[in-house]
């Protein structure tokens, strides 16, 4: 019966795919329009991209909160998809805002830049909506290949080229793991559909399934930059154009966690006891390495790269717990993490001038007197990353830690809290530099960069609002994760190998 | 018995001050900034006083409440941004906003010549806002918001006079040491959540915790109390985390008075008193609190005796007095601890402000060896500072007499004779170091450098008026709690009993006898100071020479900073620098993708790069990691 292919069994719910198609279409239009546009005057393309994102954002609002399976289970339309669509699109919009001046000034090829950002965004969205492992893979590759190129888009900068090539080589390496994992899971269960997996992957699992799950874990571990699969992160973050670094630190992480959490916390929960200990070890390694190595950094982008690694570790703490509270905590954490990092990178862009990247901590010296507002924004971001209440980072950490503690992971929470104390030291260094030293980099008059100011302002307001009045976002996270957990109305057919 | 009251107003006014000074302050004149900065704190005080009036109308144990907005709601976990004004909070709010207002007024004179006037008041207002949040919070998590907020402001204000790397270092030290304490604090909070969660109620609300106190076994209560107390040793500068406070003295003197004497550093004492129901479950934790407090008390007092810097003497004195407060709450005399917190806020902030006035008059000099004979030049400062000195030395009828007496009597009657004895000896040291400070500064021969001497002047009225107001409080502030049986005796502890209960002594003792004994010890200390610094001024030098080892030990503060440096800072730095950094982070982004073959051109350098090529290296680590994780995973499964 399962061998018969019935078109009637496949529902074509267009809602999850419409925003995706809009973004992809926008990318093509931008790419075509870009041929005619001079690299120094690419703002128009940026505004076009922003318009595309805005339309996609509006259509994403139409995605239902309760779960609908579409395209025969290839895509899932639920609150979880909607949550990540909206977050990813919002983040992409801020990335475009902070790129408008930067791209033109740095002379990056505008058409390629904006269209690749949109293509990558489409890939990210696909990962969030994926209902089977192949779609996860396709989304991941769409995103990754775009980002590989974006990282190397500053063609005349050797550092950018190096970043791109390193990212590509190691990314290809990790893709091998992911794909092999998918293949093994298919071999073991005969399905790549996540919903089918959640019923099959219970009880005593076959060794082949377990190895597949392990490979999948390693593949995701690369994308979220978990230790020991993080080695590329600092080099690539440092070498890539700053706006793309922000895109990697936020967009790629959001998408990777969207798929990672859906696959592991929702559908592979049946084998949870087996992989949760692995996550425990990964979480400890990731937090500790990230925080301790960050202590010694002098380059802001590199420091934020290690900081991003450490934050992935905190999220892994919640994933180790594996409960629905933990899932909601991960989503909430990602939201705060996204805005905070976007803001921090936007400030670094504000410091940069053509030919002078100004990305050392020492470049921040005296910013507190020269540009009080910019310095205050940076300080708020850094305090949020440290976890100072009542900013977004604190509430996120608190949710994550209490979720883990509630499952009895005492040692893990203690390690996480100690880590968060260690992190205070390196987040404080830029603040000290801004307010107590003198003689840093000169800043281009901010008033000439309204879009950048808007990006920073949105990030600051969001970081404060999410921490001070987190309820709407917590509700959104909770219901988004709950809708991913709920059973679909339409039973999907799964075939077991004889 | 909870009545609604718009408590949010108490927070709103300082918040307005922050916003105003931050955004408009630079353009508004200095006078406006000063008036707004102090005025908003005064407004908060007035609202606090009105609330206090309403509270007095309620029966004992009553409280005013106000829920501002729901804060965190995740599943069953619910925490509101809600305020609660009970007797304990009333005392704290009035002290924080009242003393805070006086210090703000004083600052408008003290900081008059500073270039960044508005920013200073922004931070000061933000500090008061955080401190009031801390004491008004009706749950542990919101309290932690204030707890972190005051730490942050403390850091910002220590480093306030920027462009001096040492100040920045000290500010950072304060922040980091406090973060260590905060780690324990947050673990304590998480443990509390956990206990509630196992019983199906996720709560951090003080009232609810008190209702469900039966859920906490002795072991969990001890764990939570000890963790929270470690946090308190950071914020309230107790052993072993006190090391930041003396260094924090590089901040402007009004900051030292407000944050590092009157308010922030007492947060730990407030926390223990607030959670008294939890601490009472754990005799071990109480014993720890009392012991740490007492040891800190005598330890810091001995250091204070030898310090030449006027502010450092006061800093160690603060640490010592905070030790007294922890002794009090540790033996269960919570109202005595809070009482001393209040009187200490009066006399210690006055001492700091007077010291600030001296430093101001001396053109920035803080070394007491270069002072002496200032009494005639600065009569108001001298007089008010003497009043504060008599108060801290516990001479009746000044404020400190009543509160210190209550603490020592509490220690004695609860059966802690050892701690009582140490506390009593410290009273002698207190008299010694305070009178030493006064004699060295205001009396005896002038050792002022000639070029400073003719600048010497009394401070302007905007600075001396707050001194006089605080001096008045130092005289009458202790009268709210006369010994039992006298007039309105015991009224303060009766007022607080709804929040912290009534102290029940384990044994009878003659209050009068204990009082006379401690007074005698204090005066002995004062007398020694008189002999050393007025009668025979050569004696200290002689003694320092004869007992060189002890003198050096005290002067160098028991070498604690050096010990921390050698045992904690250096090893950590070494590990980070040479093991982790060198081992984990290859700083090699240089435009050459090493190991891809593109660099194998000809040069030996390129070949070397090829052989240490890091892409291969990265891939190798990736592979090792993957194999390691796979092995671990299989081990878990096959087990």
Interface residues (C-beta under 8 A of the other chain):
Chain A: X157 X158 X159 X161 X162 X163 X165 X166 X169 X170 X173 X174 X177 X207 X210 X211 X214 X217 X218 X222 X227 X228 X229 X231 X232 X234 X235 X238 X239 X274 X275 X277 X278 X281 X282 X289 X292 X293 X295 X296 X297 X306 X324 X325 X328 X329 X332 X368 X383 X388 X389 X390 X394 X395 X398 X399 X401 X402 X405 X406 X413 X414 X417 X418 X420 X421 X424 X425 X428 X432 X435 X436 X437 X438 X469 X470 X471 X474 X475 X477 X478
Chain B: X69 X70 X71 X72 X73 X74 X75 X77 X141 X144 X145 X148 X149 X152 X156 X159 X162 X163 X164 X165 X167 X168 X171 X172 X175 X176 X179 X180 X182 X183 X186 X187 X190 X191 X193 X194 X197 X576 X577 X580 X581 X584 X585 X588 X589 X590 X591 X592 X593 X596 X614 X615 X617 X618 X619 X621 X622 X624 X625 X626 X628 X629 X630 X632 X633 X634 X636 X637
